């Protein structure tokens, strides 16, 4: 029962995050000021020169959708055409990646970041890093329950 709840939770989180990134890739701005580090905001919100950022945001949306599919594939709820071995290995890598994201780069993201005074840093501390830690921990619980 717990494993089922964790699978559903992670899948819905990934779908929601993917949807938000699609919204941003299509030009939406709701929530973007808190989701983009301050030093990148000038280029992100420059409507004339932001095609690279829109493409990068779409790639993140696709990656989050793949994370959802991996969780569901590893759990054997769906088949995405990869072996159980690769579904497991990629799910382990995904859990580790989100754990590393929660720890951070020791500069602008993660629990151990240096920069803490801008909007993004505050959002990262309150929401993004804890969410990444939650995803990492629950992914490993799904793998080993």
Secondary structure, DSSP 8 states (H G I E B T S, - for coil): -HHHHHHHHHHHHHHHHHHHHHHHHTT--TTHHHHS-HHHHHHHT-TTS-HHHHHHHHHHHHHHHHHHHHHHHHTTSS--SS-HHHHHHHHHHHHHHHHHHHH--SSSSSTT-S--SSHHHHHIIIIIHHHHHHHHHHHHHHHH-
